Structure formats: C-alpha cells, structure tokens
Amino acid sequence: MFCLYEVLQFREYNCVYNFYICAPFMKFQLITQYSLWFVPLCILLGVAYAWILYRRKEEWEGQSPWLHRTLFFLRMSLVALISFLLLNPMLRSLSRESEKPLLVFAQDNSSSILLNKDSAFYRNEYPAAVSKMLDELSDKYDVLRVNWGDKVENSDASDYSYRETDFTRLYNELNIRMGNRNMGAVVIASDGLYNRGSNPLYLEGPSTPIYTVAMGDTSVRKDLLVAKVNFNKVVYLGNAFPVEVGISARNSSGEKFSMTMKEGDEVLFTRQFTVPTNRFSQTVPVILDAKQKGMRNLRIELSRLDGEVSYSNNVRDIFIEVKEGKQKVLLLANAPHPDLAALSMAIESNGNYSVKTVYPDNVPVNFREYNLVILHNLPSTQNQLPGLLQQGSEADFSVWYIVGSQTNLNLFNSMNAAVKINATLEKSNAVQAALDPNFSLFTLSDITRRNIPQFPPLNAPFGRYTFSGAPYMMMKQRIGAVTSDDALLVFGGSGGIRNAVLCGEGIWRWKLDDFARNGNFDAFTEVVSKTVQNLVVRENKSRFRILNKNEFAENEPALFEAELYNNSYELVNDPDVSMILTNRDNKNFPFTFSKTERAYSLNAGYLTPGTYSYKATVNAGDKVLRAEGSFNVAELQAELSESIADHQLLYNVAEKSGAAMYYPSQLNELKVALKSRDDLKNISFSQIKLEDLINKKSLFFIILILLSLEWFIRKRSGSY
C-alpha cells in the first residue's frame, strides 16, 4: 500500500514511475520513467557483453577460475550500471523536520515604562526574571524577543528609549513576519498606554493567544504637565495666530503654579494658576502675532511643584514657520464633478495653498491674482472663457488643464498647452497610468510609484496627440498591457510660466483606490500636491539646490537631497557636495553627500531636538556654489503626557484572545500557563527532493573503480 500511494502521488506531476524501490521504513526511493522490464534487460546486456569478452576459455588456461569469474562480474556490473543510467533514474528522498511552536515576547520599550516608582525594578530585576522565564520555556517553544514602540526590532535587552507606543505597528509586524510560522502564543509586556496608531482591541492581531504582562503604575501620583498643544505649523506674516495649551494637574489640589511661553529669552505670555481639585485640566488660549518671517521656536514652561513624578513633561517646544502669504489656486470647472472635491482636499492638505472653486457663471475678472488656475473640462463649447483666452497671451500665472468629455478640443489646442489633441470622433478611451522613467521635474516616493500603475483608468479623449515645445512627460497612457506614447500627464511652458495637462477625467477614483489599498490618501495627495507645487513655484535659476523638509521628528533620520546643474541647466553630479550642520549651541557637524544616478543624497541620521542651520558647498569648476537654509528637529513628548498605566486595556486584549493578564511578579504563573497548554504542539514538515542519479559523484567513482580494478587484474595476470 505504501508503494502504491507513492505511485499515485507522482501522477500529480504528470509522470508515471513504473520502477521503484521502496519500503515503509525507507527514506529513499529509486525511480525511473521507463518500464520495469528495462532493468532485467540492462542486466542481460551486461551479462551478454561480459560473455562475449570472456567466452574464449583458451585465453584463461592456467589461470585461477576465480580470476575469470571476477573479471566477468566486474565487466557485467559496469555495463549493466551504465545501461541503467540511460533509463534516467532519479533518487527521491523524503526528509521530515519538526518545528516547535513560536513564542513571541514583545517588550514595550517606550520611555513611559520608567515614569513610575518602580523604574529601578524595571531596569534591574525585571529583565533577569524575564530571561529566566524564557529560558525555561525554550524546551517547549522557539522563543523570539522583540522590542516595540515606534518601531519593532529583535532584541534581548530593553533600554526604554522609544519615543512613541504603537500597537498597530506591532500587530502588523507580527502578522507579516510570523504569518507562515507555527505561531504558538504572544506575550505583550506593556503599561497599556499608546499614543500612535489604533486601539489594539479594534485591530486584527495574530490568531493566537495573546498574554499580557501589566507593567507601570495605576496609582495617581502628583504631576503637573503640558498635556497637549494645538497650533498651526504654518502661519502667514502679519496675521495673528492662536496657540492652545492644554494643562493637566493630578493630586495637586491647592498648589499654585505659573505658565510661561517664551521665544528665546523673550517672554511672550505668562499667567498664574491655582489648582482647585486633584483632577484638574484647562485649555489656555494664547494669541500671538506673526511679525517676522522664518522659523519660530516657542517654549512652553510650567513651574515645578514639589514631589512631582516627573519634571520632563513640564516643558514643551513647538516650531511654527512664518511665511509671506498663501499661494492662491483657482479651480474653474465647466460643471460640478467628483474630481473637484478630490483635487481641492488634496491641494489644501498643504497649508501653503488656498483653493477657490468656481463655475463659468462666476468667473473672476482678473486671473492674475491667482498663482495657479486649474481648468476642469474647460474651455467647452458652452463656456469658451474669452477672458482667460485674452489674458492667456500675457499671462503670469500657471495653468493646469484637465481634459475631459466636455472639453472643446479645438479651443484647447489654441491655448498653447504642452500637448495638442486632434480628435475626429467624440470618443474616449479608458486608460491607466504608466510612469515615464525619464521624467525629471520632481521625484515621487517609492510607494507612490508602485501605486500609480494600479490606479483605476481615466477617461481620455480618443485622437492623435502631439507635443508643443519641449514637454516633460510624467505619465503615459496604458490600455491593458500596452503602453502607448500618448501623454496622460505632461508638463510644459516657457519663460518661467508653466502649464500641465492631465488628458483624462475621473481622478477622484484614484483617491478612493488609494484609500482602499493603503488606508490613506498619501499616494494620491503626493501626485496632486507635487504637480501643483511644480506649477506654482516660479522657475529657480539657481544651479545648486538643497531639498529637505522644514521639520523632522527626533525618531526619524534627517534626509537631504541636492541638485547641481551645469551651465546648460543639465543635471550633473561629478563634483562632491559637502555640508555643515550647525545646532543652536553653534556646534558644527560636517557631512558629504552620496551620489545618486543624477543627483545627490544625504542621510544625516537621528539628530537631537532643536533648530539647525546648514551651509552646503560644491566646486562647480568655474565657481564655488553655496546653498544655505534651516530646519528643526521636534522632540517627541507623547510618552510624557500620561503616566497612569492602563491595565484594563491589557486585560481586555488578553481576554479577547482567550489568554490572561499577569503582573511582573507573576512571571512564574505565566510560565506554568504557557507550559500547560496542550493545544500548542509541534508541527512536522515533510520535504520531497528529486535528484538525477547520474549527477551523483559517487557513481562516477564506482564506475572508475570497476574499470580500474578490471584493468589492474587483467594487467597483473598478463591478459593485456
């Protein structure tokens, strides 16, 4: 029955192996594609060959009979073996491996763990107790230890230095990294406080028991803190702007304290408070004036009370950028359309832009007050926009055309856009986007580049597409698997005034698809915002540019890009680019950029919070070019905003998965519970391997030995 089962199993691979050697206790099988009757024929062929060679007895007179028989057997074995190899035999091996259930011990490595009276215990005795427990469980489980917070990484030691706590990131990592493992159980050691991501009770975690170890302190201790600060990161010169400061005080009834807001040494606001109860919170509005352009660093300080659990949360730094004014975008549409809301929300997600949506019955007299005009399905037959056509010849504003089914293509072709569309039939194609690898006006993130080809199709006019001037094609039209040379999104313009053409309508579907795939609108927003940014910004004639964010978080690396242009304004990266970062203490940090395909990049690593300035230089041959700027690194204080552990959340997480919650003093009980689970068992894996027998090196040596032995015996006996 065992052999029959194996034969049927091999039929699944479209092969029938008629010859095999097997037994219930064997781990190897010899199989071949040919009939069983070929094996005796191989033996008979060996016998016949040896008989023909050694049949003449007179040649062996005077020799020992055993010598004749030995030579006969050697030649017969050699020929039979070589004949058998012509049947293409294969060796089938079956190996079995056993995998113990995996136990993941996930340690919350955030700084809030130490905001209690037991901080010394968690630094010293607790790690040793955890290591002992996991060592004793290693006979039943494969143990994996990870630290988690704002990231998840394998580690056997914890320093409680992470600046955020994110259950979402932990669950995602466990689902992705351990999805194909024999997951037995997960132990999450935490204080139950999270300040990023979603509530773990509403997340799809590992489908295994999740035990929790309740760390931290649930008692309410004396503390005064800046709980939250609401403010706009970008404000505009000459405007008043609000800053709302949320203050909380616990177990401090009757205490007096002051709140002060400073910029450098200048006091901008101060107020005295008296705490009326042991559970006190208040929001303090502060109105400030944006008097000077640039980055402003405001510090909020609360005076210290005796006996507070922590003084670190009495201070909060915020950074506000003061700009000259918002860029105005006019979204002019032929008729209401879902595209309009999608575009408006994506553009206004950047606080530097304000969008006004109007229709042809309310067209502004002067388009020049706008930095960008977006024409959706315009000009049309009903709305030809003569005012825009008249101002277009001397325009100092950029235009983004979104061509759709209502666009009058003859009028559109007269507006000197980057592309012209000659259509004889009023038809459209459903086309998807294919990125042009040669596009160089700006860059997109890798995740956005991966999402764009998967976005739903747009409705593009059917016709012949021709270009005006020297366009920059960002996206081509793709129908099915065929990518054409027709433009889907193309940029053009001259004299510093730019235009872009999206040859299709229905971009609102991209936004919905982005959310369905990724749970956010980041890819869609990046495409729209970078298109708008490229059109709004006047052409920068500087040959050397540094590209960076204005603000980094302290737990993210400071990344910079640099671009160098030659005298013909072509991107080059032959010379080295160096940069010096200077912090607010005037300490310098020198860096050298790495070269990319056509530009430069720099990862300055993780920087301490504060304001930094930079000076970059490059020797461009004929002159030394320089670029300067500033940015800030924001301190993450989310872990300091709450010091009362949430053990109820940990209890609910464990109960939901059919497990239980334990305290650090109950690690022995947790060990017993994990060892006593009979439902967590080893899994055995079988692996079948097929290998051509002719590839075995041992066969070569067997054949060589047979030949050599026969030759040696015949030579010694004088037969040669």
N, C-alpha and C positions, 0 to 999 in steps of 0.2 A: 504493500500500500504506500509505503514511503516513496519508493521509486516512481510509482505511477503518478503520485501527486507532483513530483518534480517535473515529470514529462509534461503534464498538463500545464504546469506553471510556465514552462518555457514556450509553450504555444502562444502565450500572450505576446511574445516578442517576434511573432511571425516566423519562428524557426521550429523545426521538429528534430530533436536529437534522439536518434534511434539507438545509439550505443552509449551506454553509460555504466559506470561502476559506482555503486552506492551501497550504503548500509545504514541502518538507523543510528549507529554510533559514530559515523564518519563525518568529518567536516569538509572533505574534499571530494569532488567528483570529476571524472574524466569523461568528456562528452565530445561527440563529433556529429557532423551534419549528414554523414553517409550511413548506409545500411550496415547492420551488424555483420552481414556476410562478407564485407570487405576485410574484416580483421583476420579471419582464417586465411583469406587469400593472401594477405600480407605475410603471414607465417609460412604458407605454402610457397610463396615466391622466394622467401629466404631459404627454405629447405631446398628448393629446386636450384637456386643459384649456388648454394654450398655443395650440392651433389655434383653439379656439372664441374665445379672447380676441383673437387677432391674424389671423383669417382674412380680414377685410374689407380689401382692398388699397387701396380709395379713401381710407382714412384715412391711408395712408402714402405717398400720391403726393407726389412732390417730396423725399422723404427718401431717404437713402442705404440701399441694400439691406442693408448690414452692420448697420445700426441695427435694422432689422426682425428680422433673424436673431438678433442678440444678445439682444434683449428676449424673443424666442421661447425661446431656450435658457435664459435666466435663470428664466422662469416655469416651463418644463418641469422644470428641475433642482429648483426649490423644491417643486413639487407632488410630484414623484417621491420626494424626500427625506422629506417629511412623511408620505407614504403608506408608505414603507419603515419609518419609525419605528413605525407602527401594527402592524407584524409583531412587535414586542417583540424586536428584535435585541439580542444580547449580545456583548460583546468578551471573548474568552478569551485570557489572557496566560499564558505559561509562563516562569518565572524559575528559574535554576539558581545555586546557591551552593556553594562548596567550603569544607569545614571541615578544617583541619589536625588531626592527632592531638594530644590534650591531654597535656601532660607536667606532672604534679603533683610539685613539690619540697616535701616535708614535713619541716620542720626541728624537731627536738626542742628545745623552748625551756625545758626544765626546768633547775633550778639545779644538778643533779648533773653537767652537762656541764663546769662550771668546777672541779670537785673533782679537779683533776689538775695536773701541772706545765706542761701546755700551755694553761692558761687564757688567757694573753696572746695566743697564736696564734688561739684561737677568737674572741676579741674583735676582733682587728685584721685579720690576713692572710686568715683563712679566709672571712669574709663577702665580701671583694673577689674571691677566687678563685671562689666560688660564683656571684656576679653575672656575672663574665666568662664562665663556662661556660654559664650560662643564656642570656645574650645571644647567644652563638654558636650555640645550639640553636634560637633563636627563628625562624630561617628555615625549619625543618622542623616545629617544634612550636608550638602555643599553650601558653605557659608560665604556670603558676599556682603561686605560692609561698604556703605556709601555715605558720604556727607551730602546734605542738600540744604538749599536755601534759595539764593538767586541763581544757583547752578547745581548740577548733580555730578559728582565725581567720586571715583573709587578711592577710599582712604581708610586706613586703620586707626587714624588719630584725628581728633577734633580740637580746633582752637577757638571755635565760636566767634569767627570773624566775618561771616557773611552779613551783608547789609540789608537783605530782604528775605522774606519767607514766602515760598510759592508752592503750594500743594499741586497746582496744575502742572508745573514743570516736572515735579517728582513723578506724578502719575503717568505723564506722557513718556518719560524716560523708561519707567518700568514696563509700560505696555509695548514700547518699541524694542528695547534692548532684550527683554526677557520673554517676548511673545512666543518664541519657539523652544523655550527651555521647560524642563519639568519643575515648574514653579510650585513650591510647597506652601510657603507662608511668607508674609511680610511683617516685619516688626518696625513700627514707626515710633521713634523716641522724640518727643517734641513737647513744647509748652502749649500747643494748640493755637498760638497766635499766628495769623498770616496777614500780610499787607500787600500782597500781589497775587493776581490770579483769582480763581473762583473758590467758593466754599467746597471743601472736599466731599461733603455729603451729596453734592449735586454733580460730581464728576464720575466718569466711568473709569474706575480704578481696576487693578488686577483682579481677575476672577479667582482669588484665593483668600483664605482667612487673613485679615489684617489686624494684628495685635498692636496695641499702643502702650507706650511707656509714658506716663504722665509726669513731665518734668516741670520745673518752675514752682512758683508760689501763688496760691489763690487768695492769700490774705491781702487785705487792702492796707498798704503802708503809706506813710506820709510822703507826698510827692507833689511838686509844682512843675508844670510842663507846658511848653508850646505844643498844643495838640495838632493844630493844622494851620496852614496859611493859604488863603485864596488870593491869587493875583494873576494879572495878565503878564505873560513873559515878554510881550512886545507892546510898547506904548509909543505915542507919537508926540513929537516935540511941540511944546506949547499947550498940551492938554493936561487936565487934572486926571489922576488915575487913583482908584481905590486899592487898598490892601486890607484884607480882613484877617485878623489874627484870632485864632481860637485858643483860649486859655483854659486849662483844667487844673483843679487842685483837689487832693484827696487827703482825708484825715488831717486837715489844716484849719479847722474852724477857729475863727478869731484871729488868725495870723494876718499880718499886713505885708504887702509886697508892692513893687513897682514894675511897670513895663516900660522899656525904652527902645526906641527904634533909632538906629544910627546909620550914617554913611561915612565911613572913616571915623574921624574924631567929631564930626558934626552931629549933634542931637537933633533929629527931625521931629520926634514925638516922645512924650513921656506922660505917664498917668499913674496915680496911686490907687491901690485896691485894698479892700478888707474882705477876707473870705468869710461868708456868712454861715456856711454849713460844711460838713465833711465831704459832701459830693457837690463840688462847685464847678461850673463851666460857664464861660461867657465869650461871646464874639465881639471883638473890638474893631470897629471900622476906622481906618486911617486914610485920609485924603492927602495925596502928595502931588506936587507939580513937576512935570517933565520939562526942566529948564535947560538941560544940556544934552546934546546928542552923544550916544555911546552906551557902554555897558555900565550899569549901576549895581553896586553890591550893597545891599541893605542887611543890617544885622539886627535881629530882634532879641532882646535880653530880658529875662525875668530875674529879679533879685533872689538870692538864695535864702532858703529857710533852714533853720537848724534841724538836723535829723532826717533830711530827705533821703529816699532810697537811691536817687541818682541826681547829679547836677548836670549831666550831659544834655538832658532834654530841656534845660532852661534857656538854651540858646538855639537860634535858627538863622541861617544865612539864606537869603534869596537873591537871585540875579534877574534884573529887568533890563531889557535892551530898549533904548530910546532911539526911534528913527524919525526921519524928517516928515514922512507922511505916507499914507496908504496908497498903493497903486490901484487905480480905478479900472475896472473891467466892465464893458457894456456887452450884455448878452442880448442880441437883437434877433428875434425869431419870427418866421413867417406866420406861425400858428402855435398854439400850445402843443407840447410834445414831451414825453417822458425823459428825453435827453436833457432837457433844460434843468430839471431839478438835480439830476445826477452830476452835471457839469458844475452847477452853482455850488453844491455841497463840497465837491472835491476841491474847487478853487478856494473857497472860503475856509477850508480846513487849515490853510496857511493864513495866519493873522495879518500878513502883509498886504492882502488883497481884499477889496470890497467889490461885490458884484451887483449890478443892477440889470434886471431882466425886463425888457420892454418888447412891444409888438409894433408893427408898422403904423398903427393909428396914433402912436405916441412917440414918434422918432424925434430924438433931440435935434435942435437946430445946428449945434456945433459938436462934431465928433472929436474935435481936437482936445477937449477937456478929459478924454479918456486915454489911458495908456495902451489899451487893447480893446478892439471891437471883435466880437465873435458873431459871425453871421450864420445862422442856422436855417437852411433851406431858403436862403436869400442870395442874390435877387431872384424873385419869382415873377411869373407873368402878371400876377395881380399887384405885386409890390416891387416896383423896379428900383426904388431908392435913388431917385435922381440927385438928391442932396449929397448922398455918400459918393456917388459917381463923380460929382463935380469936385468934391473935396479930395477924392482919392488921388488925383493927379499931383496935388501938392501936399499930400498927407504927411504928417509927422507922427502918426500912430500906426501900430501894427494891426494886422487883420488875420483872424483865423476863420477860414471858410469851412463849413460843414455841409457838404453837398449831399442832397437827398432827392427824393422823388418830386418835390415841389420846386426845386431849383431850376431857373431858366438858364440852360447851359450856354446859350448864345450871349446873354448878358454877362454871365460869369466869365466867359472866355475873354471878354473885353476889359476885365479888371486887373490884368497883369499879375495874375496869381502864379504860383510856382508850377502849376500844371494846367493844361487845357484839355477838355473832354469833347470830342466830336462824336455826337450820337445821332444816328439816323432814325433809330427806333426808340420809343419811350419805354425801355425795358430796363430791368435791373438784375444784377447777379447777387446771390448770397455768398459773400467772400469772407474768409478768415484772414488773420494777420500772419505774415511771415517776416521776421525781423531781418533787416539788411545788415550783414556783418560789417559793412564798410561805413556805417553811419558813425559820425564823429562829433556832432554838435554837443552832445552830453551823454552821460552814461546812465544805465539803469542797473538796479541791484540784480543779483543772480536769480532771486526768487521771482522777481517781476519778469525777467527774460524767460523764465520757464513757464510762467502763466500765460503770457501773451498769445503764443500759438494755440493755446487751448480755449481761448475766449470764443464765445458764440459768434456766428457770422454777422456782418453788417450788410445792409442793402446798398450796393454800389451801382452807379449808372453803367449801363452796357454801352460801350463805344470804344473809340480809339484815343488813347492817352498820349499826349506829347508834353514835353517839358519846356519851360521858359527859363533862359539863363542857365545858371549852374546850380541845380537843386541838390538838396541833401535828403535822400530818401531814407526814412526811418523804417517804414513797413511797406511790404509788397502784398499784392492780392494773391490769395491761395484758395483754389477751389479743389476740395478733396486733397489729394496728394500732389497736385500740380501747382507749382508756384510760378506765376507769370511775372513779367517785367512792369506790369501796370502798378501805379502807385496807390497805396491805401492812405498813408500819412507821409506827407512830403513837406519840406521847409524850403523857402526861397527868400528873395528880396534883394534890394540893393541900396547903397547909400546909407546903410545903418538902419533902414526901415525894413522890418521883416514881415513875412507872411507865411502861413501854413495852410495846407488843405487836407482835410480828412474826407476822403472820397467814399463816404458811406454814412448812413444814419442808423440809429439803433444802439448807440454806445451805452445806453442805460443797461443793456443786457450784460455788458462786461462787468458792471458794478455788482449785479446780482450773482453772476457766476463767480466772481472773486470771493464774495462772502460765503457762497455755498461750498467752495473748495477749501478756503483758508480760515473762515470765521471772522474775516475783517475785510476792509476795502483798501488795504495798503497798496496792492499792485495797481489797481485802477487809479487810485489817488496819485500815485507816483507818476504814471503816464500823463495824466491831465496837468498836474502841478508843474512838472518839468517842461511840458510843452508851453504852458503859459509863462513860466519863468524865462524860457529862452526867447519868447516873443516880446515880453515886456522890457527886458533888460536891453539897453542900447549897446551896440557893438563895443566891446572892450578892445582897444587897440594896444593894450599892454602886451609885450612879448613874453612876460614872465608872470605867472599867476599861481597863487596858493589857494586851494579849495579845501574848506573844512567847515565843520559845524561851529556854531557860536557857543554851544554848551554841551558838555559831556557829563555823564554821571560818574561818580567815583569808582563804580564797579564795571565800567566799560572802557576799552582801550581808546586812546586818543588817536584817531586816524586822520591822515592828511594826504592830499593829492597835489601834485604840482604839474603845470604845463609850461613848456618852453617852445616858442615859435621862432623860426628864422626870419630873415628879412622879407621872405616871400609869404610869411604867415603860414608856414607848414610846420606841423608838429615834429619836433626833434627831441632826442634825449641822449645825445652824445656826451656833453659835459656833466660833471657831478653837481648835485644840488645839496647844499648844506644849510642847516637851520639851527638857530639858537633859541631855546625857550627860556624865558625869564619869569620866575614866580614873583609874588608880591614882596618877598624878602630880598629881591634882587639877586637871587642865586641863579646862575646860568646852567643850562643843560644842552650840550651840543649834540646834534644828530646829523646823519647823512641819509638822504633818500635812496631807496632802491629803485632800479629802473624796471618799468613795465614794458609792454610792447611798443607803445609810442609816447609814454609819459613817465611820471614818477609816482611813488607811493611811500608812505612812512607810517609805521606803527610805533608811536611813542610810548606805548604801554599804559599802565594804570598810573594816573597822577593823583597826588594829594589834592583835596579840595582847595579852591582859591581861584584867583584871577591870574591869567598868564598872558604874556605878550610874546610875539615871535618875530624874528628877523631872518629871512631866507635870502641867500645869495647864490648866483650862478655866473660863471665866466662864460659868456656867450661869444667869445672870440674877439669881436671888435669892442666890446664893453662889458663891464660887470653890471648885471641886472639885480635889483633888490625888490623884495616884497615884504610888507610888514602887516601886522594885524594883531588881534587879541581874541581871547576866548576865556571861558570859565569852566571850572570843574565843580559841579554841585555835590555837596555832601548829602548822602542818603541818611535820613534820620528817622525813617519809618519804624525801625526796630526800637527806638527810644520813646515812641509815642504811647506805648502800652506796656505795663509791667505786671499786670494781673493775668496769670495763666488761665486758659480756657480749657479746663479738664472735661467739661461737659461735651465739648465738640469731639474730643478724643474718645470719650465713652461712646458717643453716637456712631463714630466711624467704625470702631471695633464691633459694636453690636450689629451694625448694618451688614457686616461681612461674616457674621457668625463666630466672631472671636471674642476677646475680652480685653479690658484695660488693666494694667498693672502699674504700680509705682516703682521708682528706682530701688526701694527697699524690698521689693517683691520679685527680684530677678530670679531667685531660686524657684518660686512658684511658676513663673513664666517658663523656665526651663522644663519643669515637670510637665506642664501643659503641652508643650511642643513635643516632648518625647513620647507622651501617651497617646498622641493622635495616630490611630491605626489607618486612617483614610489617606495619609500621605505616605506613599510607597515608592520604592524604586521602580524605574521603568527600564525594560530591556530593549535594546535596539539590535536588529539583525542587518547585516550588510553583505550583499552578494557581490562577488567580484569574478569576472570572467577574464581569462588571460590565455592568449595563444600559447600552446605548449612549445611551439618552435622557438619562442622568444626566451625560453628558459636557458640560461647559460650552462646549467648543469648537464643538459642534453648534449651540448657541444663537447663537453669534456668526456661524457660517456662514449660518444662516437669516436672521439680521438683515442681514448683508452682502448676500445675494441680494435681499432685499426693498428695502433702501436703494438698492442700485445700480440696480435696475429703476426705482424711483420717481425717482431722480435723472436717469436718462437720459430717461425719458418727460417729466419736468418741463422739462428743458432743451430737448427737441425740440418742446415745445409740445403734447404729446399730452394733457395734463391741463388 
